[in-house]
Amino acid sequence: MSKLVSVIIPCFNAEKWLKEAIDSCLQQTYPNLEIIVIDDGSTDNSLEIIKTYGNKVIWKSLPHQGGNHVRNYGFHLSQGEYIQYLDADDYILPEKITRQVDFLEKTAADVVYGDWRHKHHYSDGTSFLGPIQIAKIQADILESLLSNWWTAVASLLYRRSAVENSSGWDENLLAAQDRDFFLSVVISGAKVVYQPGCYAVYRRYGNVTVSTYSKSRWIECQNLVLQKAQNRLAQSNKLTLKYRYALALSYFELARESLKVDYSMYLRFLEKTLILSPDFKHQSKRITYNLIQNMLGFRHTERIFFWLSSIKKRIKPLNQFLINTKEKSSVIS
């Protein structure tokens, strides 16, 4: 008999998409599934939709405590030897679980990931599937995750032991929780493999993402994730030069993102970058930046970059003001 796969679906106010997520699991070609749907205190019609499935799903309704708490709760309820996490507004294609279980059985790996694609939705009701995001083979999955490589939650399938050996989903994180969880699984020693093929769809609404919705929160959560990984690697004497550089690269990217929020955060992350990798260099697409960096070094080049960026920000509204003034003058004349 085929091994049991547990699909864990956390749900909070997802009435618009929940049915498609559950149906995508019921339509799987894999014969031995349990579908666990945990409602996280929804205030819309989500719970009523869940109840219509009767004994086709295992469900619980909890007070609202966040998606990570619900994922951990769902895992403790599960019995499967394999674990599929699926957000309530995403969906998977029918062959997804069959293909990935077979691949894990053949490779004896602990985790498999595949390709994925966005489904874009706009306020006027239109939607379309984006191009397939090829996840590719990662030579060192830990180095890739530390360097900001990412794959959609639904594109993964875990052996139960890999989840058990991890630290679980961090219930204190409000963003970047999937990166943190995957890092925890990998640092705990899981063998991760890539299987080509796109069988997971990740919804995106307009131009809004977690990072744009609350930039400062997203930055701080990413910082916490990196710090946790750094501490754990240091404690186990695994913080090698390549992992230090990978972390430095992520901190540098956080520094650049922080310029949109707070200059002091920018400086703090630049300092972390250089502490981890004193010889760090940014491989810019701008030839001028690279030339200056080769002459003056990374730190001084970043100071020049910030100074020029500040001037550009001040000039932009002035230029717009002059354009508007010129247009008004033309209308009057």
GIUR-V542637 format. One record per helix or strand. SS is the DSSP state (A for helix, B for strand). FROM is the first residue (numbers start at 0). TO is the last residue. Records with the same first field share a line. If there is no record, write none. Layout:
# GIUR-V542637
SS=FROM-TO / FROM-TO
This chain:
# GIUR-V542637
B=4-10 / 32-39 / 57-61 / 81-84 / 90-91 / 110-120 / 126-132 / 155-158 / 191-204 / 207-207
A=17-25 / 45-50 / 53-55 / 66-76 / 95-106 / 140-145 / 152-154 / 159-164 / 176-186 / 209-212 / 214-234 / 240-257 / 262-275 / 286-295 / 297-331
